[in-house]
Amino acid sequence: MLTSNKPFFNKLFSGIGKALAKLPIHPNFLTLLGLVLGMALCAYLLITKDLLLFSILAIPVGLFDMLDGALARASGKSSKFGSYLDAMTDRYFEVFFVIAVAYVTGYWILSSLLILGTYSISYAKARAAMEIKIENNEWPDFLERTERDVLFVIGLFLSQIFSIQFLSHDIFWWTLLLLVVGTQFTVIQRVLRAKRLIEERSPVTSHQATKSPGHQ
């Protein structure tokens, strides 16, 4: 979905990346700095419980997460470890983000189910990659990280602006429910895709290749 427009966002941040490339900054430093900023924002929420300001500040913090990639491309310092480190810090930040909001809202059950779904989405692809060779562009899914984060922040922001209740629950509760259902749908989508790719690309075993005519 939004992730399919990654080339657009890469182009949008290319100018910033070129400017940063003139400084003695390594992309991995920006990756770790982004995690620190995210944790600081979560700590701010735990102290102030100000969900409105938190949801607003989450936007620039989220955009900061794209700077490491822009710098890596502009400086020619892209690396497999850099991509790995970025993915790992993304997982930490996403969990801190959800837990901090759950602490303030009290929506622990839905938040826990959301975390389960997000990690299952990541593991579904990572585990498939242990069986066969796969590419990132082969996994265009319904609810990837960008979509999850955008929906999460929008729902949180709207719940602080409009005190609307539907069936005794506010906008953010329904947003969490939508995310929980959406992540599980995405997990199923990835499992089915993994099954298809593994069956298509797995080599025929020697046992299958040497079956006698009597067993066919």
C-alpha positions in Angstrom: 0.0 0.0 0.0 1.9 3.1 1.2 5.0 1.1 1.1 4.6 0.6 -2.7 5.2 4.3 -3.0 8.7 4.0 -1.5 10.5 5.4 -4.6 8.4 8.5 -4.2 9.5 9.0 -0.6 13.1 8.2 -1.5 13.0 10.9 -4.1 11.3 13.3 -1.6 14.1 12.9 0.9 17.0 12.7 -1.6 17.8 16.4 -1.2 18.1 16.1 2.6 20.2 13.0 2.1 22.6 14.9 -0.2 22.9 17.7 2.4 23.6 15.3 5.2 26.2 13.5 3.1 28.4 16.6 3.4 28.6 16.1 7.1 30.7 13.5 8.9 27.7 11.4 9.9 27.3 7.7 9.3 23.8 6.4 8.4 23.9 3.9 11.3 24.3 6.8 13.7 21.1 8.3 12.4 19.4 4.9 12.8 20.3 4.7 16.4 19.6 8.4 17.0 16.1 7.8 15.6 15.6 5.0 18.1 16.7 7.3 21.0 14.3 10.0 19.9 11.5 7.5 19.7 12.3 6.2 23.2 12.5 9.8 24.5 9.1 10.5 23.0 7.6 7.4 24.7 9.2 8.5 28.0 7.6 11.9 27.6 4.2 10.3 27.2 4.7 8.1 30.3 5.5 11.2 32.3 3.0 13.7 30.9 0.2 11.4 29.6 -0.4 14.0 26.9 -1.7 11.8 24.1 -2.5 14.8 21.8 1.0 16.2 21.8 2.5 12.8 21.6 0.5 12.0 18.5 1.6 15.3 16.9 5.3 14.8 17.7 5.1 11.2 16.5 4.9 12.6 12.9 8.4 14.3 12.8 9.9 11.4 14.8 8.5 9.0 12.2 9.8 11.1 9.3 13.3 11.2 11.0 13.4 7.4 10.6 13.7 7.9 6.8 16.8 10.1 7.0 19.3 7.2 7.5 18.2 5.6 4.3 18.4 8.9 2.4 21.9 9.5 3.8 23.0 6.0 2.9 21.9 6.4 -0.7 23.4 9.9 -1.1 26.7 9.0 0.5 27.1 5.6 -1.1 27.2 4.0 2.4 24.3 1.6 1.9 25.0 -1.8 3.5 23.2 -5.0 4.4 24.0 -4.5 8.0 22.6 -1.0 7.8 19.3 -2.4 6.5 19.4 -5.1 9.2 20.0 -2.5 12.0 17.3 -0.3 10.7 14.8 -3.1 10.7 15.8 -4.1 14.3 15.4 -0.6 15.6 12.1 -0.3 13.9 10.8 -3.3 15.8 12.0 -1.9 19.1 10.4 1.5 18.5 7.1 0.1 17.3 6.8 -2.0 20.5 7.8 0.9 22.8 5.3 3.1 21.0 2.4 0.7 21.5 3.3 -0.1 25.1 3.6 3.6 26.1 0.2 4.4 24.7 -1.3 1.3 26.3 0.1 2.4 29.6 -1.9 5.7 29.3 -5.1 4.5 27.7 -5.3 1.1 29.5 -6.0 -0.8 26.3 -3.6 -3.6 27.2 -5.4 -6.5 25.6 -5.8 -4.9 22.1 -2.3 -3.5 22.3 -0.8 -6.9 23.2 -2.7 -8.5 20.3 -1.4 -5.7 18.0 2.2 -6.4 19.1 1.7 -10.1 18.5 0.4 -9.4 15.0 3.2 -7.0 14.1 5.9 -9.5 15.1 4.1 -12.4 13.4 4.1 -10.3 10.2 7.9 -9.8 10.4 8.6 -13.4 11.4 6.4 -14.8 8.5 8.8 -13.3 6.0 12.0 -13.9 8.0 11.2 -17.6 8.4 10.3 -18.1 4.8 13.7 -16.6 3.9 15.3 -19.4 5.8 13.7 -21.9 3.5 14.0 -20.2 0.1 15.6 -17.1 -1.5 13.1 -14.2 -1.5 13.1 -10.5 -2.3 11.5 -7.7 -0.4 9.5 -6.6 -3.3 7.7 -9.9 -3.3 5.9 -9.0 -0.1 3.5 -6.2 -0.9 1.0 -6.7 1.9 -2.2 -5.3 3.2 -1.0 -3.7 6.4 2.8 -3.1 6.6 4.6 -1.0 9.1 4.0 2.3 7.4 0.3 1.8 7.2 0.1 0.5 10.8 2.0 3.6 12.1 -0.1 6.0 10.1 -3.4 4.5 11.2 -2.2 4.3 14.8 -1.3 8.0 15.0 -4.4 9.2 13.1 -6.7 7.2 15.4 -4.9 8.4 18.5 -5.0 12.0 17.3 -8.7 11.9 16.4 -9.6 10.3 19.7 -8.1 13.4 21.5 -9.9 15.8 19.3 -13.3 14.2 19.2 -14.8 12.7 22.3 -17.0 10.4 20.2 -18.1 7.1 21.7 -19.5 4.1 19.7 -20.7 1.1 21.7 -19.0 2.6 24.8 -15.6 2.8 23.1 -13.7 5.8 21.7 -12.1 6.3 18.3 -8.7 4.9 19.3 -10.2 1.7 20.7 -11.8 1.0 17.4 -8.6 2.0 15.6 -6.7 -0.6 17.7 -9.4 -3.2 16.9 -9.0 -2.4 13.2 -5.2 -2.8 13.4 -5.5 -6.1 15.3 -7.8 -7.5 12.6 -5.7 -6.1 9.8 -2.4 -7.4 11.1 -3.8 -10.9 11.5 -5.2 -10.7 8.0 -1.7 -9.7 6.8 -0.2 -12.7 8.7 -2.5 -15.0 6.9 -1.7 -13.3 3.6 2.0 -13.8 4.2 1.7 -17.5 5.3 -0.3 -18.3 2.1 2.3 -16.5 0.0 5.1 -18.3 1.8 3.4 -21.6 1.1 3.1 -20.9 -2.6 6.7 -19.6 -3.0 8.2 -22.5 -1.0 6.3 -25.1 -3.0 7.3 -23.4 -6.3 11.0 -22.9 -5.5 11.8 -25.9 -3.3 13.9 -28.5 -5.2 12.4 -31.9 -5.7 13.8 -34.3 -3.1 15.8 -37.3 -4.0 13.1 -39.5 -2.5 10.5 -37.9 -4.8 12.7 -38.1 -7.8 13.5 -41.8 -7.5 10.0 -43.1 -6.8 9.5 -46.5 -8.4 6.6 -46.8 -10.9 4.8 -49.0 -8.5 4.4 -46.1 -6.1 3.2 -43.5 -8.6 
